Amino acid sequence: MMEHRGEETDFDRMVTELQRQIIEQERALYSAKVIEEAHNPTNLGRMARPDGYGIVHGWCGDTMEVYLRLNGARIEEATFMTDGCGPSVACGNMLTRLVRGMSLEEAGEIKPEDLIAALDGLPEESLHCAELAVNTLRYVLERYLGGQPRGGRDAASPTGRGDGSTGEAGEVVEMSGAT
């Protein structure tokens, strides 16, 4: 039997109920800030020709990339990419929001606990997401301040080719356990 357009089908009702249940479960586990950052990330995306870039694979299997554009010793713009869960997206987004406008030194002082506080908390099983985001930022800053990338912006691109394309050769850090 064909359903008429505009009529709610059993499938539509099932999807609506499933969405309601998922939202209810999220609200039981996560703060409103975590949900907002995860569902509406403002800094998600790769940056062409960043001044600083790093990618870290966490022990949990998630990957975090952080891109920085600088104005002198201040972070002018920050973006991130992750293949992780909602809390990873929330941590990456909040971290990039926090560091914008900070000096490199100030950004280097951010701890996972600062990020967790900015998100109004995370459940214990998601604390590693904050560690992954902060560790990735630290890796970017260490590379930048430690003499890498060499040769200015071109070497700061993920591939070192200066074309803003992504690549991981020699730039991936594996995190072997909770830090």
N, C-alpha and C positions, 0 to 999 in steps of 0.2 A: 504494500500500500504506500503510495507516495504522500509525503507530508507537504502541506501547503507552506509557501514562504511566509515567514513571520510567525509561524507556530513553533513553540518550543518542543523539541523532540526529547525522547528519553535520554539520548546521548547528551544533548545540551544540558539537561537537568543533572546528569551524572558529572559532567565537567564542572558545572557551577558548584556542585556540592564538594567535589574534590578540591577545587580552588579554595573554597571556604575553609576546609579542613587544614590545608597547607598553611594558610594565613593564620589560622588559630594556633597551629603548632609553632610557627615562627614567633608569634607574640608570646608564647609560653617560654620560649628559650632565649630570645634575644631582646635587647633594648630597642626602643623606637629609633634611636640613632643608628644602630647596626642595620636594622631593616631599611631605613631610608638610604643609607650609604650603599647598601648592597643592591637595592632595587633601582636607584637613581644615581649611579656614579657620574660625577662631573668631569673627572680627569682620566677616564679610561681611554687608552689609545696610545699608539706608538708615536713618537715625536721624530720628525725628520731633522737630521743634523743636530742632535743634542750635544751639549758641551760635556755631559757625563752620562754614562749608561752602564747598567749592570744587570745581569740575570743570575738568579740563584734558584736552584732546585732544592726544595725542602725535604726533610726526611719523610714527610707525609705523602710525597708524590706531587704536591703542588709546585708550580713554578711562578716566580714573581720577577717582573722586569720593572726597573725604575729608570726614567729619563729625566734629566735636569737641563734646563737652560738657565745660564747665569748672566748676571749683570754685575761685573766686577766680582766681588766675593759674596754676592747675594743671590739667592735662588729666585729667579724671576718667574719661572714656570716649571711645573713638575707634572709628569703623567706616569701612568703605570699600565701594565698588562699582566693578567694572571689567567691561568687555566684552572684555578682553584674554585672552591666553594663560595657561597655567599659571604661568610665571614672573611675570607681572603680578599674578596672584592671590597668589602667594607673597610678592611684594614688598609689596603692599598689606596683607596680613595681618601680616607681620612688622613693618612700619612702625607699624601701629596698636597692636601689642603693645608695641613699644619706647617709644612716646610716652606710654602710659598712666602717670600719676603724675608725669610730668615737668612742669617749669614751661614756660611758653610760650617763654621765652628758651632753655632747654635744647633743646626740640624744634626751635627754629629753627636750632640749630647742627648738626643731623644732616645728614650728607653722604651721597651715594649710596654712597660707599666703606664707610661705617659699616653701611649696610643690606646691602651685598654681603657684608661680613665676618660679619654676624649670620646670614646664610644659608649660611655656609661656601662662598661663592663662587657665581658665575654664569658660564656660558659667554659668550664675547665677544658673540655674537649676541643675548644677553638682557640685556646691561648697561643698555640703554636703559630697561628695565622699572624698574630701581631709580631711574634719573633721573626717570622719569615720576612715580613714587610720591613721591619727595622734592620734586620741583617742585610737585606738587599740595598737599602739606603746606605748603610755603612760601607758596603762593598763599593758602591759607586763613589762615595766620598774618598775612600782610601785610594782607589785607582786614580781619581782626579788629583788629589793632593800629593800622592806618592810619585808624581812624575808621569803617570799615565792618565789620560791618553797623551801620547807624544805627537807633536805636529799640529796641535790646535784642533779645531772642530772636526776636520776630516778623520782624524784618528779616533775621535770620540764616538763616531757612529758605530753601531753594533758590529759592522763588518770591517771597519777601518778603511772602507773605500770612499767614505764621504758622500755616499749617495742616499743615505737615510734608510737603506734596505736593512732588513734584519738578518742576522746570522749569529751563530753561537760559537764559532771556532775559537778556542782558547779563552773564552770569556765566561764560561759557565762554572759556577761554584756549586759543589754538592754539599749540602748540610747533612752530616751523618747522624745527627740526633738532636734532641731538644737542647737548646742553649740557655 
